[in-house]
Amino acid sequence: MRRIKNIVFIVAISAYLVIVIGFISDKEKLQHVSTVKIRIADSIQNEFVHVAEIRKFLDRQKFYLSGVNSNSIDLEGIEKSLMSRQIISKAEAYITEPGILHLDVRQKSPFVRIYNRLGQGYYLDNKGNIIPLSPNFSPYVLFVNGNIAEPFRLNQTLNIFSIKHDSLPASQKTIYDVYRLVTFIHNDKFWNSQIEQVYVNSRYEFELIPRVGSQVIELGGVDNLQEKFDNLKLLYLKGFNKIGWNQYQRISLKYKNQVVCTKNQ
């Protein structure tokens, strides 16, 4: 008898939950969206996009958000539309009671600013995503310019690694060497604080401009980066601290196990 009572109780609870869930579901379908709340999660660190701009963008995409029935709003379509923008890394759209549409947005975070040989400027984040320049915001990041020619169109590519690049000629492969070098600098606390600019010369070799001192550092290619920067660090810590930072005009790391310094004239 007790077992039968337990079974009846479980069936009754299950039926009740089905009815309640159905009631809530119907209620959600009937509610109208009265408020749209847009939240940009990293707006303090990055200011590439603002709330008003997102509203205007969705209006242009013909997403009518306020005053419409909640079940007529294409939440997935809104998310995909927002994610199509090069600056946005994540977008989530959902509705809560009483009729509030939430849009949570996160921006991509640049770690290098690039100006190619055509004078076109853009940023890259640490995953190789392209971020367009913005009139609203100019973050303080490592700057790279010079003889850079990309094997893709900046306005049609979202990530540089979407292009097969292993067999490209040096003239088109430079942007991938830039990414490798900048990633190395960014991941090293000492060099991230010391190097402020990288220049790509006509031979597709890299020259570094430090924050302290007037010398140009000839890095050469991106081979043996750890060894080259270890040799340079030794010079910084044991050489420049004794003789000063402005004795040399150029420092070359191009040759294996050597640091060649050219004095100021």
C-alpha beads as a LAMMPS data file, in Angstrom:
LAMMPS data file: protein, C-alpha beads

265 atoms
264 bonds

1 atom types
1 bond types

-500.0 500.0 xlo xhi
-500.0 500.0 ylo yhi
-500.0 500.0 zlo zhi

Masses

1 110.0

Atoms # bond

1 1 1 0.000 0.000 0.000
2 1 1 2.804 2.414 0.914
3 1 1 4.504 1.715 -2.397
4 1 1 1.320 2.494 -4.294
5 1 1 0.943 5.798 -2.400
6 1 1 4.506 6.753 -3.350
7 1 1 3.833 6.004 -7.002
8 1 1 0.633 8.067 -6.940
9 1 1 2.503 10.940 -5.277
10 1 1 5.270 10.887 -7.908
11 1 1 2.736 10.815 -10.752
12 1 1 0.838 13.746 -9.202
13 1 1 4.008 15.819 -8.798
14 1 1 5.068 15.056 -12.370
15 1 1 1.679 16.115 -13.712
16 1 1 1.804 19.306 -11.661
17 1 1 5.273 20.195 -13.020
18 1 1 4.148 19.588 -16.601
19 1 1 1.156 21.903 -16.091
20 1 1 3.287 24.610 -14.399
21 1 1 5.998 24.460 -17.059
22 1 1 3.385 24.652 -19.784
23 1 1 1.768 27.624 -18.068
24 1 1 5.112 29.432 -17.768
25 1 1 5.963 28.623 -21.377
26 1 1 2.625 30.026 -22.589
27 1 1 3.116 33.084 -20.426
28 1 1 6.567 33.698 -21.883
29 1 1 5.176 33.405 -25.402
30 1 1 2.472 35.941 -24.651
31 1 1 4.654 38.565 -23.005
32 1 1 5.762 41.619 -24.943
33 1 1 9.277 43.032 -24.798
34 1 1 9.108 46.355 -23.016
35 1 1 12.815 46.912 -22.256
36 1 1 16.087 46.165 -24.035
37 1 1 19.152 45.995 -21.789
38 1 1 22.525 45.960 -23.553
39 1 1 25.583 45.097 -21.486
40 1 1 29.149 45.370 -22.820
41 1 1 31.119 43.223 -20.393
42 1 1 34.583 44.730 -20.960
43 1 1 33.616 48.338 -21.632
44 1 1 36.140 49.641 -19.082
45 1 1 39.142 48.025 -20.818
46 1 1 37.990 48.498 -24.408
47 1 1 35.792 51.194 -25.917
48 1 1 35.538 50.080 -29.544
49 1 1 31.769 49.767 -29.469
50 1 1 29.087 51.543 -27.423
51 1 1 25.526 50.662 -26.455
52 1 1 24.008 53.289 -28.766
53 1 1 26.000 51.908 -31.696
54 1 1 24.718 48.376 -31.066
55 1 1 21.123 49.658 -31.013
56 1 1 21.619 51.452 -34.327
57 1 1 23.290 48.406 -35.843
58 1 1 20.370 46.126 -34.912
59 1 1 17.898 48.693 -36.256
60 1 1 19.728 48.688 -39.593
61 1 1 19.562 44.882 -39.607
62 1 1 15.754 45.128 -39.228
63 1 1 15.619 43.573 -35.775
64 1 1 12.555 45.127 -34.131
65 1 1 13.028 44.590 -30.422
66 1 1 10.705 46.733 -28.307
67 1 1 6.942 46.336 -28.114
68 1 1 6.827 43.019 -29.964
69 1 1 5.831 39.564 -28.781
70 1 1 8.796 37.741 -27.270
71 1 1 8.321 34.597 -29.341
72 1 1 8.649 36.622 -32.556
73 1 1 12.193 37.785 -31.707
74 1 1 14.966 35.860 -33.440
75 1 1 17.435 35.544 -30.564
76 1 1 19.823 33.329 -32.524
77 1 1 19.693 35.701 -35.482
78 1 1 20.572 38.643 -33.226
79 1 1 23.568 36.767 -31.824
80 1 1 24.838 35.777 -35.287
81 1 1 24.391 39.310 -36.582
82 1 1 26.368 40.800 -33.703
83 1 1 29.090 38.146 -34.043
84 1 1 29.521 39.082 -37.709
85 1 1 31.110 42.332 -36.582
86 1 1 34.907 42.066 -36.449
87 1 1 35.170 43.687 -33.025
88 1 1 32.729 41.400 -31.178
89 1 1 34.014 38.104 -29.767
90 1 1 30.845 36.943 -27.981
91 1 1 27.141 37.841 -28.027
92 1 1 24.281 36.344 -26.039
93 1 1 20.583 37.272 -26.356
94 1 1 17.873 36.094 -23.940
95 1 1 14.551 37.214 -22.467
96 1 1 13.545 37.369 -18.814
97 1 1 10.347 38.444 -17.086
98 1 1 8.751 40.905 -17.168
99 1 1 9.462 41.346 -20.903
100 1 1 13.156 42.304 -20.697
101 1 1 15.424 41.473 -23.626
102 1 1 19.068 41.145 -22.569
103 1 1 21.982 41.506 -24.974
104 1 1 25.360 40.624 -23.425
105 1 1 28.324 41.543 -25.609
106 1 1 32.074 41.061 -25.253
107 1 1 34.686 42.761 -27.454
108 1 1 37.917 41.379 -28.852
109 1 1 41.031 42.686 -27.116
110 1 1 43.904 43.914 -29.352
111 1 1 47.557 43.322 -28.513
112 1 1 49.223 44.911 -31.566
113 1 1 48.467 47.758 -33.952
114 1 1 49.633 47.357 -37.549
115 1 1 50.175 49.751 -40.451
116 1 1 50.998 47.959 -43.698
117 1 1 52.896 49.296 -46.709
118 1 1 49.667 50.649 -48.232
119 1 1 48.986 52.754 -45.148
120 1 1 46.113 50.552 -43.993
121 1 1 45.781 50.237 -40.244
122 1 1 44.198 47.567 -38.061
123 1 1 44.689 45.596 -34.846
124 1 1 45.190 41.910 -34.129
125 1 1 44.186 40.099 -30.966
126 1 1 46.204 37.212 -29.535
127 1 1 44.239 34.669 -31.610
128 1 1 44.956 36.374 -34.924
129 1 1 41.546 38.023 -35.259
130 1 1 41.513 41.265 -37.249
131 1 1 40.068 44.284 -35.448
132 1 1 39.405 47.464 -37.451
133 1 1 40.577 50.852 -36.217
134 1 1 37.981 52.895 -34.376
135 1 1 37.437 56.653 -34.064
136 1 1 36.154 55.981 -30.543
137 1 1 39.159 54.288 -29.013
138 1 1 42.920 53.906 -29.497
139 1 1 44.443 51.416 -27.018
140 1 1 48.117 51.634 -26.062
141 1 1 49.615 48.498 -27.615
142 1 1 52.763 47.491 -29.491
143 1 1 53.010 49.236 -32.886
144 1 1 54.259 47.490 -36.057
145 1 1 54.718 49.162 -39.450
146 1 1 56.738 48.938 -42.644
147 1 1 56.925 46.471 -45.516
148 1 1 53.860 44.367 -44.699
149 1 1 51.668 42.981 -47.494
150 1 1 48.863 40.673 -46.426
151 1 1 47.695 37.732 -48.596
152 1 1 44.066 38.664 -47.891
153 1 1 41.643 41.586 -47.927
154 1 1 41.309 43.253 -44.566
155 1 1 37.584 43.950 -44.931
156 1 1 36.779 40.364 -45.933
157 1 1 38.870 38.340 -43.494
158 1 1 38.070 37.717 -39.834
159 1 1 41.213 35.802 -38.837
160 1 1 44.644 35.746 -40.480
161 1 1 44.929 31.986 -39.947
162 1 1 41.906 31.318 -42.141
163 1 1 44.405 31.645 -45.008
164 1 1 46.864 28.832 -45.752
165 1 1 50.225 30.548 -45.430
166 1 1 52.971 27.920 -45.112
167 1 1 53.913 28.059 -48.806
168 1 1 53.495 31.809 -49.310
169 1 1 56.456 33.937 -50.503
170 1 1 58.220 36.149 -47.963
171 1 1 56.451 39.228 -49.326
172 1 1 53.056 37.834 -48.259
173 1 1 54.130 35.806 -45.243
174 1 1 55.380 38.754 -43.205
175 1 1 52.161 39.250 -41.247
176 1 1 52.528 35.724 -39.806
177 1 1 56.109 36.464 -38.753
178 1 1 54.812 39.675 -37.181
179 1 1 52.263 37.670 -35.205
180 1 1 54.925 35.218 -34.014
181 1 1 57.292 38.001 -32.936
182 1 1 54.627 40.099 -31.221
183 1 1 53.313 37.043 -29.373
184 1 1 56.817 36.366 -28.060
185 1 1 57.247 39.965 -26.893
186 1 1 53.766 40.124 -25.381
187 1 1 54.293 36.929 -23.378
188 1 1 57.584 38.140 -21.898
189 1 1 57.028 40.651 -19.100
190 1 1 60.478 42.241 -19.494
191 1 1 60.330 42.739 -23.263
192 1 1 56.687 43.727 -23.261
193 1 1 57.697 46.710 -21.128
194 1 1 60.829 47.504 -23.164
195 1 1 59.797 47.327 -26.842
196 1 1 57.343 49.905 -28.165
197 1 1 57.673 49.577 -31.958
198 1 1 58.647 47.019 -34.591
199 1 1 59.626 48.037 -38.130
200 1 1 59.727 45.680 -41.147
201 1 1 62.430 46.795 -43.597
202 1 1 62.707 46.195 -47.363
203 1 1 64.384 42.793 -46.777
204 1 1 61.448 41.654 -44.591
205 1 1 63.689 41.778 -41.536
206 1 1 62.613 43.191 -38.198
207 1 1 63.986 46.218 -36.397
208 1 1 62.998 46.942 -32.813
209 1 1 62.578 50.387 -31.268
210 1 1 62.946 50.306 -27.449
211 1 1 61.273 52.651 -24.977
212 1 1 64.597 53.429 -23.298
213 1 1 67.621 54.456 -25.352
214 1 1 68.008 55.806 -28.878
215 1 1 69.420 52.710 -30.593
216 1 1 67.784 50.567 -33.269
217 1 1 67.893 46.829 -32.607
218 1 1 68.347 44.726 -35.751
219 1 1 66.592 41.456 -35.011
220 1 1 66.688 39.945 -38.488
221 1 1 64.193 37.109 -38.949
222 1 1 62.017 35.394 -36.372
223 1 1 64.287 32.358 -36.077
224 1 1 65.900 31.625 -32.678
225 1 1 63.898 34.327 -30.917
226 1 1 64.616 33.048 -27.423
227 1 1 68.364 33.004 -28.033
228 1 1 68.404 36.456 -29.629
229 1 1 66.411 38.076 -26.845
230 1 1 68.454 36.300 -24.155
231 1 1 71.639 37.777 -25.669
232 1 1 70.023 41.207 -25.836
233 1 1 68.847 40.971 -22.227
234 1 1 72.376 40.138 -21.117
235 1 1 73.599 43.286 -22.871
236 1 1 70.837 45.348 -21.231
237 1 1 71.513 44.105 -17.719
238 1 1 75.308 43.822 -17.717
239 1 1 76.357 46.251 -20.422
240 1 1 74.070 49.253 -20.610
241 1 1 73.748 49.524 -16.830
242 1 1 77.513 50.228 -16.713
243 1 1 78.210 52.228 -19.881
244 1 1 74.845 53.951 -20.361
245 1 1 71.964 53.498 -22.791
246 1 1 72.940 55.918 -25.546
247 1 1 76.461 54.819 -26.487
248 1 1 75.379 52.787 -29.502
249 1 1 73.461 53.692 -32.641
250 1 1 72.579 50.166 -33.758
251 1 1 72.590 46.723 -32.149
252 1 1 72.488 43.651 -34.374
253 1 1 71.214 40.242 -33.254
254 1 1 71.167 38.805 -36.768
255 1 1 74.229 36.616 -36.341
256 1 1 74.154 33.413 -34.302
257 1 1 75.535 33.759 -30.751
258 1 1 76.670 37.325 -31.436
259 1 1 75.601 40.817 -30.486
260 1 1 77.228 43.410 -32.787
261 1 1 77.058 47.032 -31.599
262 1 1 77.727 50.131 -33.710
263 1 1 78.715 53.242 -31.752
264 1 1 77.224 56.664 -32.318
265 1 1 79.218 58.826 -34.713

Bonds

1 1 1 2
2 1 2 3
3 1 3 4
4 1 4 5
5 1 5 6
6 1 6 7
7 1 7 8
8 1 8 9
9 1 9 10
10 1 10 11
11 1 11 12
12 1 12 13
13 1 13 14
14 1 14 15
15 1 15 16
16 1 16 17
17 1 17 18
18 1 18 19
19 1 19 20
20 1 20 21
21 1 21 22
22 1 22 23
23 1 23 24
24 1 24 25
25 1 25 26
26 1 26 27
27 1 27 28
28 1 28 29
29 1 29 30
30 1 30 31
31 1 31 32
32 1 32 33
33 1 33 34
34 1 34 35
35 1 35 36
36 1 36 37
37 1 37 38
38 1 38 39
39 1 39 40
40 1 40 41
41 1 41 42
42 1 42 43
43 1 43 44
44 1 44 45
45 1 45 46
46 1 46 47
47 1 47 48
48 1 48 49
49 1 49 50
50 1 50 51
51 1 51 52
52 1 52 53
53 1 53 54
54 1 54 55
55 1 55 56
56 1 56 57
57 1 57 58
58 1 58 59
59 1 59 60
60 1 60 61
61 1 61 62
62 1 62 63
63 1 63 64
64 1 64 65
65 1 65 66
66 1 66 67
67 1 67 68
68 1 68 69
69 1 69 70
70 1 70 71
71 1 71 72
72 1 72 73
73 1 73 74
74 1 74 75
75 1 75 76
76 1 76 77
77 1 77 78
78 1 78 79
79 1 79 80
80 1 80 81
81 1 81 82
82 1 82 83
83 1 83 84
84 1 84 85
85 1 85 86
86 1 86 87
87 1 87 88
88 1 88 89
89 1 89 90
90 1 90 91
91 1 91 92
92 1 92 93
93 1 93 94
94 1 94 95
95 1 95 96
96 1 96 97
97 1 97 98
98 1 98 99
99 1 99 100
100 1 100 101
101 1 101 102
102 1 102 103
103 1 103 104
104 1 104 105
105 1 105 106
106 1 106 107
107 1 107 108
108 1 108 109
109 1 109 110
110 1 110 111
111 1 111 112
112 1 112 113
113 1 113 114
114 1 114 115
115 1 115 116
116 1 116 117
117 1 117 118
118 1 118 119
119 1 119 120
120 1 120 121
121 1 121 122
122 1 122 123
123 1 123 124
124 1 124 125
125 1 125 126
126 1 126 127
127 1 127 128
128 1 128 129
129 1 129 130
130 1 130 131
131 1 131 132
132 1 132 133
133 1 133 134
134 1 134 135
135 1 135 136
136 1 136 137
137 1 137 138
138 1 138 139
139 1 139 140
140 1 140 141
141 1 141 142
142 1 142 143
143 1 143 144
144 1 144 145
145 1 145 146
146 1 146 147
147 1 147 148
148 1 148 149
149 1 149 150
150 1 150 151
151 1 151 152
152 1 152 153
153 1 153 154
154 1 154 155
155 1 155 156
156 1 156 157
157 1 157 158
158 1 158 159
159 1 159 160
160 1 160 161
161 1 161 162
162 1 162 163
163 1 163 164
164 1 164 165
165 1 165 166
166 1 166 167
167 1 167 168
168 1 168 169
169 1 169 170
170 1 170 171
171 1 171 172
172 1 172 173
173 1 173 174
174 1 174 175
175 1 175 176
176 1 176 177
177 1 177 178
178 1 178 179
179 1 179 180
180 1 180 181
181 1 181 182
182 1 182 183
183 1 183 184
184 1 184 185
185 1 185 186
186 1 186 187
187 1 187 188
188 1 188 189
189 1 189 190
190 1 190 191
191 1 191 192
192 1 192 193
193 1 193 194
194 1 194 195
195 1 195 196
196 1 196 197
197 1 197 198
198 1 198 199
199 1 199 200
200 1 200 201
201 1 201 202
202 1 202 203
203 1 203 204
204 1 204 205
205 1 205 206
206 1 206 207
207 1 207 208
208 1 208 209
209 1 209 210
210 1 210 211
211 1 211 212
212 1 212 213
213 1 213 214
214 1 214 215
215 1 215 216
216 1 216 217
217 1 217 218
218 1 218 219
219 1 219 220
220 1 220 221
221 1 221 222
222 1 222 223
223 1 223 224
224 1 224 225
225 1 225 226
226 1 226 227
227 1 227 228
228 1 228 229
229 1 229 230
230 1 230 231
231 1 231 232
232 1 232 233
233 1 233 234
234 1 234 235
235 1 235 236
236 1 236 237
237 1 237 238
238 1 238 239
239 1 239 240
240 1 240 241
241 1 241 242
242 1 242 243
243 1 243 244
244 1 244 245
245 1 245 246
246 1 246 247
247 1 247 248
248 1 248 249
249 1 249 250
250 1 250 251
251 1 251 252
252 1 252 253
253 1 253 254
254 1 254 255
255 1 255 256
256 1 256 257
257 1 257 258
258 1 258 259
259 1 259 260
260 1 260 261
261 1 261 262
262 1 262 263
263 1 263 264
264 1 264 265
